C-alpha cells in the first residue's frame, strides 16, 4: 500500500462511519446474517481497505459482482465467506473452488455445465446460491420444478454444497405494493423447495424498511457507506446513516478576468465584469462530470463558489471572491448529510443517483482513510 500522493485532490473515507452504519443496520436485522456488499470497489471507496476493516469489525460474509473481485479480496487477506452475485462462466468454476468462493447458480443448464467443468486439480467443494427471478428478469429462474432439479443435482454432486437461495427487489426504494408482492413470490418459491442455510432477498432498501422473519440474511450496499437508496427510505426508517465520503481539492491557480474574458473549452462562460477564477486539479477523468458545470462547491468553511466553464479532463474552474489564495481547500462532496455539497445534492445536480456518483470516482483519486486511531493513504496510481 502506497502511503503518499502527489496531487492536491483527495477522496476521504471515514471507516468509523462505515462501521457505525454496519452496526446500525445489523441491529435492525439482529437475527440475520449481515452480508456486506463490497462490489465495484466498495462502491468506489476501496474494497481492499473497507473489507479488511469490516472483517476486523465482525463482518463474516461479503458479496461482490464478479469472480475477479472475489479473488482480489482473497489476495488481499479476506478469509471470510465471499459470494459472487453475478453469473460466472461455468468454465471458471475451478477458480471459484480454488479460492473457496461461493457462486450464483441462475438455472439448471448452468449447474449442469459447471459440474461438467469441475476437474480434480483442487480437492475442495464450492458453495452454491440459487438465484430466484422474482421480478428483475435479469438472472435466475422462477420455475419451481427447475429449482427443485437444481437442488437435487447440487446435492448429488459431492463437490457442490447447496448453501443459499436468494433474489433481489426491484423497487424497495419507492412506495408501492411491488416489494411485498415480490417478497411473497420469493417466499412461496422457497417454501416449495428444500431450504438452505442462507435465504436472502433484502438489499439496502429492504434491510432498512422490511419487517419479516422468513429470510436468514440481508445484503447491504449503498446504506453501508452512509447513503439511503432514496428519500422515501430515509423518511421511513429509524436507522440513522452517517455519510462516509468527502471529496476535496485545493486551489492551484488564480486568474484575474476582465469583462468579456472567457473560460475553458468552447468559451461556454464569459465574464460580465472583472472577477477572479480559480483552478482546481480535478476533472472528468477523476469522476467529476462535465454536467457539473454550474454546480456550487464550498470554499474553505465559508461561501459557495460556482463551477464555470467547461470541466476539463484534469482541471475545473470556479468563480471565487477577491482575496482567495492558492492552496485554499474546496469541498466538492461533503460528508455531512444536510450540506449543499452532500453526495445526494452532487448526484441530483446531474440527474443521477449516489451509487453512480461514488462508482464514478476513479482510481486517480487518492483515498485517505481514517478510523478512530489512525489516518492512512491508498494511492492506486503508484501502488
C-alpha positions, 0 to 999 in steps of 0.5 A: 500500500502506497502511503503518499500522493502527489496531487492536491485532490483527495477522496476521504473515507471515514471507516468509523462511519462505515462501521457505525452504519454496519452496526446500525443496520445489523441491529435492525436485522439482529437475527440475520446474517449481515452480508456486506456488499463490497462490489465495484470497489466498495462502491468506489471507496476501496474494497481492499481497505473497507473489507479488511476493516469490516472483517476486523469489525465482525463482518463474516460474509461479503458479496461482490459482482464478479469472480475477479473481485472475489479473488482480489479480496482473497489476495488481499487477506479476506478469509471470510465467506465471499459470494459472487452475485453475478453469473460466472462462466461455468468454465471458471468454476475451478477458480471459484473452488480454488479460492473457496468462493461461493457462486450464483447458480441462475438455472439448471443448464448452468449447474449442469455445465459447471459440474461438467467443468469441475476437474480434480486439480483442487480437492475442495467443494464450492458453495452454491446460491440459487438465484430466484427471478422474482421480478428483475428478469435479469438472472435466475429462474422462477420455475419451481420444478427447475429449482427443485432439479437444481437442488437435487443435482447440487446435492448429488454432486459431492463437490457442490454444497447447496448453501443459499437461495436468494433474489433481489427487489426491484423497487424497495426504494419507492412506495408501492405494493411491488416489494411485498408482492415480490417478497411473497413470490420469493417466499412461496418459491422457497417454501416449495423447495428444500431450504438452505442455510442462507435465504436472502432477498433484502438489499439496502432498501429492504434491510432498512424498511422490511419487517419479516422473519422468513429470510436468514440474511440481508445484503447491504450496499449503498446504506453501508457507506452512509447513503439511503437508496432514496428519500422515501427510505430515509423518511421511513426508517429509524436507522440513522446513516452517517455519510462516509465520503468527502471529496476535496481539492485545493486551489492551484491557480488564480486568474484575474478576468476582465469583462468579456474574458472567457473560460475553458473549452468552447468559451461556454462562460464569459465574464460580465465584469472583472472577477477572479477564477480559480483552478482546481486539479480535478476533472472528468477523468477523476469522476467529476462530470462535465454536467457539473458545470454550474454546480456550487462547491464550498470554499474553505468553511465559508461561501459557495463558489460556482463551477464555470466553464467547461470541466476539463479532463484534469482541471475545473474552474470556479468563480471565487471572491477577491482575496482567495489564495492558492492552496485554499481547500474546496469541498466538492462532496461533503460528508455531512448529510444536510450540506449543499455539497452532500453526495445526494445534492452532487448526484441530483445536480446531474440527474443521477443517483449516489451509487453512480456518483461514488462508482464514478470516482476513479482510481486517480483519486487518492483515498485517505482513510481514517478510523478512530486511531489512525489516518492512512493513504491508498494511492492506486496510481503508484501502488 
